[in-house]
């Protein structure tokens, strides 16, 4: 694994050990596109988001994906926005819509989901996978390894 300098919640590494996706979990209720763009802007300003081709920001409600290969601007719009509710229901069916996950709980669910995407056969008809197919993200992380709570 490459040496890391900045902390991130989850990282997906290529089979060669290079970061392919950095993931931040922010479990704010009603995480909006605008707030997500501001959170990403702050991470870009500190150099984190551009350390990998993809940057993913997720709450248990919404997810936002940026393709950093285009040299994204500070306030770039995400290339995909999707519901994370199906992921939470898939991995934690006992969690109701009014229940909020705490820090590490969401990190572990996201890490497991990404691991399954990297090594399984995601159903491109279901969400959020359907929203991710056209971005190249699913192909990009194929065969990668997922690490939770690391410094990137």
C-alpha positions in Angstrom: 0.0 0.0 0.0 1.2 3.5 -0.8 2.2 5.8 2.1 -0.7 8.0 3.1 -0.6 11.4 4.6 -4.3 12.5 5.0 -7.0 10.6 6.8 -10.0 9.3 4.8 -12.8 7.0 5.9 -12.5 4.4 3.2 -10.0 3.9 0.3 -10.2 1.5 -2.6 -6.8 0.4 -4.0 -6.1 -1.1 -7.4 -4.5 -4.5 -7.5 -1.1 -2.7 -7.7 -1.9 -0.8 -4.5 -2.6 2.7 -6.0 -5.7 4.6 -4.8 -8.6 4.4 -7.3 -11.3 5.8 -5.0 -11.3 7.9 -1.8 -14.5 7.8 0.2 -15.7 10.2 2.9 -18.7 9.4 5.0 -20.7 12.3 6.4 -23.9 11.0 7.9 -25.7 14.3 7.9 -29.5 14.1 7.6 -30.7 15.3 4.2 -27.2 15.7 2.8 -27.9 17.9 -0.3 -25.9 18.2 -3.5 -24.9 21.8 -2.5 -23.6 20.7 0.9 -21.8 17.8 -0.7 -20.1 20.1 -3.2 -18.9 22.4 -0.4 -17.6 19.4 1.6 -15.7 18.2 -1.4 -14.4 21.7 -2.2 -12.9 21.8 1.3 -11.2 18.4 0.8 -9.9 19.5 -2.7 -8.5 22.6 -1.2 -6.5 20.4 1.2 -5.4 18.1 -1.5 -7.3 15.0 -0.5 -9.9 14.5 -3.3 -7.4 14.7 -6.1 -5.2 11.9 -4.8 -7.4 9.3 -6.6 -9.4 9.1 -9.9 -12.7 8.9 -8.0 -14.0 10.6 -4.9 -17.2 9.4 -3.2 -19.0 11.3 -0.5 -21.9 9.4 1.2 -24.4 9.6 4.0 -26.8 6.8 4.8 -29.3 8.7 2.7 -27.4 10.0 -0.4 -24.2 9.4 -2.3 -22.2 11.7 -4.6 -19.5 10.6 -7.0 -16.8 12.8 -8.6 -14.5 11.8 -11.4 -11.3 13.6 -10.5 -9.5 12.7 -13.7 -11.0 15.7 -15.4 -9.0 18.0 -13.1 -12.2 19.0 -11.3 -12.8 22.5 -10.3 -13.2 23.4 -6.6 -17.0 23.5 -6.9 -17.5 20.8 -9.6 -20.8 19.1 -9.7 -20.8 15.3 -9.0 -20.9 13.0 -12.0 -23.5 10.8 -10.2 -25.9 11.3 -7.3 -27.8 8.4 -5.9 -29.8 7.0 -3.0 -27.9 5.0 -0.4 -31.1 3.7 1.2 -31.0 0.5 -0.8 -27.5 -0.2 0.4 -28.4 0.4 4.0 -31.5 -1.9 3.6 -29.4 -4.5 1.9 -26.7 -4.7 4.7 -28.7 -3.6 7.7 -32.4 -4.5 7.1 -33.2 -3.9 10.8 -32.3 -0.2 10.5 -35.5 1.9 10.0 -35.7 5.2 8.1 -35.7 7.2 11.3 -32.6 5.5 12.7 -29.2 7.1 12.2 -26.1 5.1 11.9 -23.1 6.3 13.9 -19.6 7.0 12.5 -17.9 3.6 12.2 -21.2 1.8 11.4 -21.7 3.7 8.2 -18.0 3.3 7.3 -18.2 -0.5 7.7 -21.4 -0.7 5.6 -19.9 1.4 2.9 -16.6 -0.6 3.0 -18.6 -3.9 2.7 -20.7 -2.5 -0.2 -17.6 -1.4 -2.1 -15.9 -4.7 -1.4 -18.9 -6.5 -2.8 -18.9 -4.2 -5.9 -15.1 -4.8 -6.4 -15.4 -8.6 -6.2 -19.0 -9.5 -7.0 -21.3 -9.0 -9.9 -23.3 -5.9 -9.1 -26.8 -5.8 -10.5 -26.8 -2.9 -12.9 -30.6 -2.7 -12.7 -30.6 -1.9 -9.0 -29.7 1.3 -7.2 -27.2 2.8 -6.6 -25.3 0.6 -9.1 -27.5 1.7 -12.0 -26.4 5.3 -11.4 -22.8 4.3 -11.2 -22.5 2.2 -14.4 -22.2 5.1 -16.8 -19.4 6.8 -14.7 -16.9 3.9 -15.1 -16.6 3.7 -11.3 -17.7 0.1 -11.1 -15.2 -1.0 -13.8 -12.5 1.2 -12.1 -12.8 -0.5 -8.7 -13.1 -4.1 -10.1 -10.6 -6.3 -8.3 -9.6 -3.6 -5.9 -9.1 -3.9 -2.2 -11.1 -1.8 0.3 -9.7 -0.4 3.5 -11.7 1.4 6.1 -10.4 4.2 8.3 -7.0 4.8 6.8 -4.8 7.8 6.2 -4.6 8.7 2.5 
